[in-house]
Amino acid sequence: MANQAPIRSFLQAAKAEETAPPLRVVQMEGLVILKIIKHCKDFSPALVTGQLLGLDVGSVLEVTNCFPFPVREEDEELEAEGANYQLEMMRCLREVNVDNNTVGWYQSTLLGSYQTVELIETFMNYQENIKRCVCIIYDPSKSNQGVLALKALKLSDSFMELYRNNNFTGEKLREKNLTWVDIFEEIPIKVSNSPLISAFMKELEADSGVTQCDLDRLQLSTKPYMERNLEFLMECMDDLSQEQQKFQYHYRNVARQQTQQQAWLQKRRVENMARKAAGEEPLPEEDPLNPIFKPLPEPSRLETFLLTNQISNYCNQINGVAGLSFNRLYLMKALHEN
């Protein structure tokens, strides 16, 4: 007699769902990437967003379709219309038997300036209903330099826990061993096409091994891109300096409060010695109602972490563009010598 498979209870099945494997790769269809690129480039330099649709299969998040969001407006009625538009689009896709499961969203950025509080809040709103969602970031300005600037991001679990508790003090960050590099996790992107599309693309390939795209990569002028990066970098440095001034002001207030506490305690001890000599009960050395014993709230370090992350991103972009520019210059030098 064959062994029967053990029957799992509902709690066991739910526990197995909770212990899903971590997300390892985001698999995107080529058509989805082309839609994202077209949408972002058509409206550049304005920032746009859109919905990602697909399936969550084990450690792979499959993105099989997407559609753009209407341009955002501040009017509440227009925002409600935007929400209705999303629901209507998903209903239409479901009717034609297209994947309509939301797996995240995409958005464009300018020179990698995406690490903001608004992005984190959007992630947290998505996390309420979708445990494993991603954000696809596309940078049209960087792509003009010959690099496909497309990346998939998610928030780290340790950062989300701190964000829910709204506790970004130095003590809590040291306890969780969280640094500025631990806010976002970049997930590798894998491009997938059906065999029919791959065969069609093979037919479209030009006979020549060199295309216009290859020639565009040899453009020597990177001045506008470098200048904008340096401008944004200086603005971030100024903002970071202001944030550091807040912490310096806080620590000065803490030192001043500690000095006041010591003076008050010394005065109280002298008073208690006099009361003991007179045979009276000593007074408590700490008075919770006294404002000098009230702990001063420490400023949040979230903005500092985001600015540091953004500064690192700008430095990496400048370093990458400078390295490619040197390669092109040396190539042109060799061609001129020959």
C-alpha positions as a Markdown table, in Angstrom:
| # | Residue | x | y | z |
|---|---|---|---|---|
| 1 | Met | 0.0 | 0.0 | 0.0 |
| 2 | Ala | 1.4 | 3.3 | -1.0 |
| 3 | Asn | 2.3 | 5.8 | 1.7 |
| 4 | Gln | -0.3 | 8.7 | 1.8 |
| 5 | Ala | 1.0 | 12.2 | 1.7 |
| 6 | Pro | 0.7 | 13.9 | 5.1 |
| 7 | Ile | -2.2 | 16.3 | 5.3 |
| 8 | Arg | -1.1 | 19.8 | 6.3 |
| 9 | Ser | -3.3 | 22.0 | 8.5 |
| 10 | Phe | -4.2 | 25.6 | 7.6 |
| 11 | Leu | -1.7 | 26.9 | 10.1 |
| 12 | Gln | 1.1 | 24.8 | 8.6 |
| 13 | Ala | 0.3 | 26.0 | 5.1 |
| 14 | Ala | 0.2 | 29.6 | 6.3 |
| 15 | Lys | 3.5 | 29.2 | 8.0 |
| 16 | Ala | 5.0 | 27.8 | 4.8 |
| 17 | Glu | 3.7 | 30.9 | 3.0 |
| 18 | Glu | 5.3 | 33.2 | 5.5 |
| 19 | Thr | 8.7 | 31.5 | 5.0 |
| 20 | Ala | 8.9 | 32.1 | 1.3 |
| 21 | Pro | 12.4 | 32.2 | -0.3 |
| 22 | Pro | 14.0 | 35.6 | -0.5 |
| 23 | Leu | 13.7 | 37.5 | -3.8 |
| 24 | Arg | 16.8 | 36.8 | -5.9 |
| 25 | Val | 16.0 | 38.1 | -9.4 |
| 26 | Val | 13.5 | 40.3 | -11.3 |
| 27 | Gln | 12.7 | 38.7 | -14.7 |
| 28 | Met | 11.4 | 41.3 | -17.1 |
| 29 | Glu | 10.1 | 40.8 | -20.6 |
| 30 | Gly | 11.8 | 42.8 | -23.3 |
| 31 | Leu | 8.5 | 44.5 | -24.3 |
| 32 | Val | 8.0 | 45.7 | -20.8 |
| 33 | Ile | 11.4 | 47.4 | -20.8 |
| 34 | Leu | 10.7 | 49.0 | -24.1 |
| 35 | Lys | 7.4 | 50.4 | -22.8 |
| 36 | Ile | 9.1 | 51.8 | -19.7 |
| 37 | Ile | 11.9 | 53.4 | -21.8 |
| 38 | Lys | 9.5 | 55.0 | -24.3 |
| 39 | His | 7.2 | 56.4 | -21.6 |
| 40 | Cys | 10.1 | 57.9 | -19.6 |
| 41 | Lys | 11.8 | 59.4 | -22.7 |
| 42 | Asp | 8.6 | 60.8 | -24.1 |
| 43 | Phe | 8.0 | 62.9 | -21.0 |
| 44 | Ser | 11.7 | 63.6 | -20.1 |
| 45 | Pro | 12.8 | 65.7 | -18.1 |
| 46 | Ala | 9.4 | 65.5 | -16.3 |
| 47 | Leu | 9.2 | 62.5 | -13.9 |
| 48 | Val | 6.6 | 59.8 | -14.7 |
| 49 | Thr | 5.4 | 56.6 | -13.1 |
| 50 | Gly | 3.6 | 53.5 | -14.0 |
| 51 | Gln | 2.3 | 50.1 | -12.8 |
| 52 | Leu | 4.1 | 46.8 | -13.0 |
| 53 | Leu | 2.1 | 43.6 | -13.5 |
| 54 | Gly | 3.3 | 40.0 | -13.3 |
| 55 | Leu | 3.7 | 37.0 | -11.1 |
| 56 | Asp | 5.6 | 36.2 | -7.9 |
| 57 | Val | 7.1 | 32.7 | -8.4 |
| 58 | Gly | 9.4 | 31.5 | -5.6 |
| 59 | Ser | 12.6 | 33.6 | -5.6 |
| 60 | Val | 11.8 | 35.1 | -9.0 |
| 61 | Leu | 9.5 | 38.1 | -9.6 |
| 62 | Glu | 8.3 | 38.0 | -13.2 |
| 63 | Val | 7.2 | 41.3 | -14.7 |
| 64 | Thr | 5.1 | 40.5 | -17.8 |
| 65 | Asn | 3.3 | 43.8 | -18.4 |
| 66 | Cys | 3.0 | 47.4 | -17.4 |
| 67 | Phe | 1.0 | 50.6 | -18.1 |
| 68 | Pro | 1.6 | 54.3 | -17.4 |
| 69 | Phe | -0.1 | 56.4 | -14.8 |
| 70 | Pro | -1.7 | 59.7 | -15.7 |
| 71 | Val | 0.3 | 62.8 | -14.9 |
| 72 | Arg | 0.0 | 63.6 | -11.2 |
| 73 | Glu | -1.9 | 66.6 | -10.1 |
| 74 | Glu | -2.4 | 68.2 | -6.7 |
| 75 | Asp | -6.1 | 68.3 | -7.1 |
| 76 | Glu | -7.9 | 65.6 | -5.0 |
| 77 | Glu | -10.5 | 65.0 | -7.7 |
| 78 | Leu | -7.8 | 64.4 | -10.3 |
| 79 | Glu | -6.0 | 62.0 | -7.9 |
| 80 | Ala | -9.3 | 60.1 | -7.4 |
| 81 | Glu | -9.6 | 59.9 | -11.2 |
| 82 | Gly | -6.1 | 58.5 | -11.4 |
| 83 | Ala | -7.0 | 55.7 | -8.9 |
| 84 | Asn | -10.1 | 54.9 | -10.9 |
| 85 | Tyr | -8.0 | 54.8 | -14.1 |
| 86 | Gln | -5.7 | 52.2 | -12.5 |
| 87 | Leu | -8.6 | 50.0 | -11.5 |
| 88 | Glu | -10.2 | 50.3 | -14.9 |
| 89 | Met | -7.0 | 49.4 | -16.7 |
| 90 | Met | -6.5 | 46.3 | -14.5 |
| 91 | Arg | -10.1 | 45.3 | -15.1 |
| 92 | Cys | -9.6 | 45.6 | -18.9 |
| 93 | Leu | -6.4 | 43.6 | -18.8 |
| 94 | Arg | -8.1 | 40.8 | -16.8 |
| 95 | Glu | -10.9 | 40.7 | -19.4 |
| 96 | Val | -8.4 | 40.0 | -22.1 |
| 97 | Asn | -6.6 | 37.3 | -20.0 |
| 98 | Val | -3.5 | 39.3 | -19.4 |
| 99 | Asp | -1.6 | 39.2 | -16.1 |
| 100 | Asn | -3.1 | 41.8 | -13.8 |
| 101 | Asn | -1.4 | 41.1 | -10.5 |
| 102 | Thr | 0.4 | 44.2 | -9.2 |
| 103 | Val | 4.1 | 43.5 | -8.4 |
| 104 | Gly | 5.3 | 47.1 | -8.0 |
| 105 | Trp | 5.7 | 50.2 | -10.0 |
| 106 | Tyr | 8.3 | 52.0 | -12.2 |
| 107 | Gln | 9.4 | 55.6 | -12.2 |
| 108 | Ser | 11.8 | 57.8 | -14.1 |
| 109 | Thr | 14.5 | 59.8 | -12.4 |
| 110 | Leu | 16.9 | 62.6 | -13.3 |
| 111 | Leu | 20.6 | 61.8 | -12.8 |
| 112 | Gly | 19.8 | 59.2 | -10.2 |
| 113 | Ser | 17.9 | 61.5 | -7.8 |
| 114 | Tyr | 15.5 | 59.0 | -6.6 |
| 115 | Gln | 16.5 | 58.3 | -3.0 |
| 116 | Thr | 13.8 | 60.4 | -1.2 |
| 117 | Val | 11.3 | 60.1 | 1.6 |
| 118 | Glu | 8.5 | 60.0 | -1.0 |
| 119 | Leu | 9.9 | 56.8 | -2.5 |
| 120 | Ile | 10.1 | 55.1 | 0.9 |
| 121 | Glu | 6.5 | 56.1 | 1.7 |
| 122 | Thr | 5.4 | 54.7 | -1.6 |
| 123 | Phe | 7.2 | 51.4 | -0.8 |
| 124 | Met | 5.5 | 51.3 | 2.6 |
| 125 | Asn | 2.1 | 51.8 | 1.1 |
| 126 | Tyr | 2.7 | 49.0 | -1.4 |
| 127 | Gln | 4.0 | 46.7 | 1.4 |
| 128 | Glu | 0.6 | 46.8 | 3.2 |
| 129 | Asn | -0.9 | 44.7 | 0.4 |
| 130 | Ile | 2.1 | 43.3 | -1.5 |
| 131 | Lys | 4.8 | 41.7 | 0.6 |
| 132 | Arg | 7.4 | 41.5 | -2.2 |
| 133 | Cys | 7.1 | 44.5 | -4.4 |
| 134 | Val | 9.9 | 46.2 | -6.4 |
| 135 | Cys | 10.4 | 49.6 | -8.0 |
| 136 | Ile | 12.0 | 49.8 | -11.4 |
| 137 | Ile | 14.1 | 53.0 | -11.7 |
| 138 | Tyr | 15.0 | 54.3 | -15.2 |
| 139 | Asp | 17.2 | 57.3 | -15.8 |
| 140 | Pro | 16.9 | 58.7 | -19.4 |
| 141 | Ser | 19.8 | 61.2 | -18.9 |
| 142 | Lys | 22.2 | 58.4 | -17.9 |
| 143 | Ser | 21.0 | 56.2 | -20.7 |
| 144 | Asn | 22.0 | 58.9 | -23.2 |
| 145 | Gln | 25.6 | 58.2 | -22.2 |
| 146 | Gly | 25.5 | 54.7 | -23.7 |
| 147 | Val | 24.4 | 52.8 | -20.6 |
| 148 | Leu | 21.0 | 51.2 | -19.9 |
| 149 | Ala | 20.3 | 52.9 | -16.6 |
| 150 | Leu | 17.7 | 50.4 | -15.3 |
| 151 | Lys | 17.7 | 49.0 | -11.8 |
| 152 | Ala | 15.2 | 47.2 | -9.5 |
| 153 | Leu | 15.1 | 48.3 | -5.9 |
| 154 | Lys | 13.4 | 47.1 | -2.7 |
| 155 | Leu | 13.6 | 48.2 | 0.9 |
| 156 | Ser | 15.6 | 46.1 | 3.3 |
| 157 | Asp | 13.6 | 44.3 | 6.1 |
| 158 | Ser | 15.6 | 45.9 | 8.9 |
| 159 | Phe | 15.0 | 49.4 | 7.5 |
| 160 | Met | 11.2 | 48.8 | 7.2 |
| 161 | Glu | 11.0 | 47.7 | 10.8 |
| 162 | Leu | 12.7 | 50.9 | 12.0 |
| 163 | Tyr | 10.5 | 53.0 | 9.6 |
| 164 | Arg | 7.3 | 51.5 | 11.0 |
| 165 | Asn | 8.4 | 52.4 | 14.5 |
| 166 | Asn | 9.6 | 55.8 | 13.3 |
| 167 | Asn | 12.8 | 55.4 | 15.4 |
| 168 | Phe | 15.9 | 56.5 | 13.7 |
| 169 | Thr | 18.0 | 57.5 | 16.7 |
| 170 | Gly | 21.7 | 56.7 | 16.9 |
| 171 | Glu | 21.1 | 54.1 | 19.7 |
| 172 | Lys | 18.5 | 52.2 | 17.7 |
| 173 | Leu | 20.6 | 52.2 | 14.5 |
| 174 | Arg | 23.6 | 50.8 | 16.4 |
| 175 | Glu | 21.4 | 48.2 | 17.9 |
| 176 | Lys | 20.1 | 47.1 | 14.5 |
| 177 | Asn | 23.6 | 47.6 | 13.0 |
| 178 | Leu | 22.0 | 49.6 | 10.2 |
| 179 | Thr | 24.0 | 52.0 | 8.0 |
| 180 | Trp | 23.2 | 54.3 | 5.1 |
| 181 | Val | 24.0 | 51.5 | 2.6 |
| 182 | Asp | 21.3 | 49.2 | 4.1 |
| 183 | Ile | 18.3 | 51.2 | 3.1 |
| 184 | Phe | 17.8 | 49.9 | -0.4 |
| 185 | Glu | 18.5 | 46.5 | -1.8 |
| 186 | Glu | 19.2 | 46.3 | -5.6 |
| 187 | Ile | 17.8 | 43.1 | -7.2 |
| 188 | Pro | 19.5 | 41.8 | -10.4 |
| 189 | Ile | 17.3 | 42.2 | -13.5 |
| 190 | Lys | 17.1 | 39.4 | -16.1 |
| 191 | Val | 15.6 | 40.2 | -19.5 |
| 192 | Ser | 13.5 | 37.4 | -20.9 |
| 193 | Asn | 11.9 | 37.1 | -24.4 |
| 194 | Ser | 9.8 | 34.3 | -25.9 |
| 195 | Pro | 11.5 | 32.2 | -28.7 |
| 196 | Leu | 9.2 | 33.8 | -31.3 |
| 197 | Ile | 10.3 | 37.3 | -30.4 |
| 198 | Ser | 14.0 | 36.2 | -30.2 |
| 199 | Ala | 13.7 | 34.8 | -33.7 |
| 200 | Phe | 12.0 | 38.0 | -35.0 |
| 201 | Met | 14.8 | 40.2 | -33.4 |
| 202 | Lys | 17.4 | 38.0 | -35.1 |
| 203 | Glu | 15.8 | 38.8 | -38.5 |
| 204 | Leu | 15.8 | 42.5 | -37.7 |
| 205 | Glu | 19.6 | 42.5 | -37.0 |
| 206 | Ala | 21.5 | 44.6 | -39.5 |
| 207 | Asp | 24.1 | 43.0 | -41.7 |
| 208 | Ser | 26.7 | 45.4 | -40.5 |
| 209 | Gly | 28.3 | 44.8 | -37.1 |
| 210 | Val | 28.3 | 48.5 | -36.2 |
| 211 | Thr | 25.0 | 50.3 | -35.6 |
| 212 | Gln | 24.2 | 54.0 | -34.9 |
| 213 | Cys | 23.9 | 53.1 | -31.2 |
| 214 | Asp | 27.5 | 51.9 | -31.2 |
| 215 | Leu | 28.6 | 55.2 | -32.8 |
| 216 | Asp | 26.7 | 57.3 | -30.2 |
| 217 | Arg | 28.7 | 55.7 | -27.4 |
| 218 | Leu | 31.8 | 57.3 | -28.9 |
| 219 | Gln | 30.5 | 60.8 | -28.2 |
| 220 | Leu | 33.4 | 62.7 | -26.6 |
| 221 | Ser | 31.4 | 65.5 | -25.0 |
| 222 | Thr | 30.2 | 64.7 | -21.5 |
| 223 | Lys | 30.3 | 68.3 | -20.2 |
| 224 | Pro | 26.5 | 68.8 | -19.7 |
| 225 | Tyr | 26.1 | 65.5 | -17.9 |
| 226 | Met | 29.1 | 66.1 | -15.6 |
| 227 | Glu | 28.1 | 69.6 | -14.8 |
| 228 | Arg | 24.6 | 68.6 | -13.8 |
| 229 | Asn | 26.0 | 65.8 | -11.6 |
| 230 | Leu | 28.4 | 68.2 | -9.9 |
| 231 | Glu | 25.6 | 70.7 | -9.3 |
| 232 | Phe | 23.3 | 68.1 | -7.7 |
| 233 | Leu | 26.3 | 66.8 | -5.7 |
| 234 | Met | 27.0 | 70.3 | -4.3 |
| 235 | Glu | 23.3 | 70.8 | -3.4 |
| 236 | Cys | 23.3 | 67.5 | -1.5 |
| 237 | Met | 26.5 | 68.5 | 0.3 |
| 238 | Asp | 24.8 | 71.7 | 1.4 |
| 239 | Asp | 21.7 | 69.8 | 2.6 |
| 240 | Leu | 24.0 | 67.3 | 4.5 |
| 241 | Ser | 25.8 | 70.2 | 6.2 |
| 242 | Gln | 22.5 | 71.6 | 7.4 |
| 243 | Glu | 21.5 | 68.2 | 8.8 |
| 244 | Gln | 24.8 | 68.0 | 10.6 |
| 245 | Gln | 24.2 | 71.5 | 12.1 |
| 246 | Lys | 20.9 | 70.2 | 13.5 |
| 247 | Phe | 22.8 | 67.4 | 15.3 |
| 248 | Gln | 25.5 | 69.8 | 16.6 |
| 249 | Tyr | 22.7 | 72.0 | 18.0 |
| 250 | His | 21.1 | 69.0 | 19.6 |
| 251 | Tyr | 24.3 | 67.9 | 21.3 |
| 252 | Arg | 25.0 | 71.4 | 22.5 |
| 253 | Asn | 21.6 | 71.4 | 24.1 |
| 254 | Val | 22.3 | 68.0 | 25.7 |
| 255 | Ala | 25.6 | 69.2 | 27.2 |
| 256 | Arg | 23.9 | 72.4 | 28.5 |
| 257 | Gln | 21.1 | 70.3 | 30.1 |
| 258 | Gln | 23.6 | 68.0 | 31.7 |
| 259 | Thr | 25.4 | 71.0 | 33.2 |
| 260 | Gln | 22.1 | 72.3 | 34.6 |
| 261 | Gln | 21.3 | 68.9 | 36.0 |
| 262 | Gln | 24.6 | 68.7 | 37.8 |
| 263 | Ala | 24.2 | 72.2 | 39.2 |
| 264 | Trp | 20.6 | 71.4 | 40.4 |
| 265 | Leu | 21.7 | 68.1 | 42.0 |
| 266 | Gln | 24.6 | 69.8 | 43.8 |
| 267 | Lys | 22.2 | 72.4 | 45.1 |
| 268 | Arg | 19.7 | 69.8 | 46.2 |
| 269 | Arg | 22.4 | 67.7 | 48.0 |
| 270 | Val | 23.5 | 70.8 | 50.0 |
| 271 | Glu | 19.9 | 71.5 | 50.8 |
| 272 | Asn | 19.4 | 67.9 | 52.0 |
| 273 | Met | 22.5 | 68.1 | 54.2 |
| 274 | Ala | 20.9 | 71.1 | 55.9 |
| 275 | Arg | 17.6 | 69.3 | 56.3 |
| 276 | Lys | 19.3 | 66.3 | 57.8 |
| 277 | Ala | 21.1 | 68.6 | 60.3 |
| 278 | Ala | 17.7 | 70.1 | 61.2 |
| 279 | Gly | 16.2 | 66.6 | 61.6 |
| 280 | Glu | 13.9 | 66.9 | 58.5 |
| 281 | Glu | 13.3 | 64.3 | 55.8 |
| 282 | Pro | 15.6 | 64.8 | 52.7 |
| 283 | Leu | 14.1 | 65.7 | 49.4 |
| 284 | Pro | 14.4 | 63.4 | 46.4 |
| 285 | Glu | 17.5 | 64.2 | 44.3 |
| 286 | Glu | 15.5 | 63.9 | 41.0 |
| 287 | Asp | 12.4 | 65.8 | 40.2 |
| 288 | Pro | 10.5 | 64.4 | 37.2 |
| 289 | Leu | 8.4 | 67.6 | 36.9 |
| 290 | Asn | 11.5 | 69.7 | 36.5 |
| 291 | Pro | 12.0 | 70.5 | 32.8 |
| 292 | Ile | 15.8 | 70.0 | 33.0 |
| 293 | Phe | 15.3 | 66.3 | 33.6 |
| 294 | Lys | 13.1 | 65.9 | 30.6 |
| 295 | Pro | 15.1 | 64.0 | 27.9 |
| 296 | Leu | 15.6 | 66.0 | 24.7 |
| 297 | Pro | 14.3 | 64.3 | 21.5 |
| 298 | Glu | 17.1 | 63.3 | 19.1 |
| 299 | Pro | 16.7 | 64.4 | 15.5 |
| 300 | Ser | 15.9 | 61.6 | 13.0 |
| 301 | Arg | 18.8 | 60.4 | 11.0 |
| 302 | Leu | 16.7 | 59.3 | 8.1 |
| 303 | Glu | 17.3 | 62.4 | 6.0 |
| 304 | Thr | 21.0 | 62.2 | 6.7 |
| 305 | Phe | 21.1 | 58.5 | 5.6 |
| 306 | Leu | 19.2 | 59.4 | 2.3 |
| 307 | Leu | 21.5 | 62.3 | 1.6 |
| 308 | Thr | 24.6 | 60.2 | 2.2 |
| 309 | Asn | 23.2 | 57.5 | -0.1 |
| 310 | Gln | 22.5 | 60.1 | -2.8 |
| 311 | Ile | 25.9 | 61.7 | -2.5 |
| 312 | Ser | 27.5 | 58.2 | -3.0 |
| 313 | Asn | 25.3 | 57.7 | -6.1 |
| 314 | Tyr | 26.4 | 61.0 | -7.6 |
| 315 | Cys | 30.1 | 60.2 | -6.9 |
| 316 | Asn | 29.8 | 56.8 | -8.6 |
| 317 | Gln | 28.1 | 58.3 | -11.6 |
| 318 | Ile | 30.8 | 60.9 | -12.0 |
| 319 | Asn | 33.5 | 58.3 | -11.6 |
| 320 | Gly | 31.9 | 56.0 | -14.2 |
| 321 | Val | 31.5 | 58.8 | -16.8 |
| 322 | Ala | 35.0 | 60.1 | -16.2 |
| 323 | Gly | 36.4 | 56.6 | -16.7 |
| 324 | Leu | 34.5 | 56.1 | -19.9 |
| 325 | Ser | 35.6 | 59.6 | -21.2 |
| 326 | Phe | 39.2 | 58.7 | -20.6 |
| 327 | Asn | 38.8 | 55.5 | -22.6 |
| 328 | Arg | 37.3 | 57.4 | -25.5 |
| 329 | Leu | 40.0 | 60.1 | -25.4 |
| 330 | Tyr | 42.8 | 57.5 | -25.5 |
| 331 | Leu | 41.0 | 55.7 | -28.3 |
| 332 | Met | 40.7 | 58.9 | -30.4 |
| 333 | Lys | 44.4 | 59.7 | -29.6 |
| 334 | Ala | 45.4 | 56.3 | -31.0 |
| 335 | Leu | 43.3 | 56.8 | -34.1 |
| 336 | His | 44.9 | 60.2 | -34.8 |
| 337 | Glu | 48.4 | 58.8 | -34.3 |
| 338 | Asn | 47.7 | 56.1 | -36.8 |
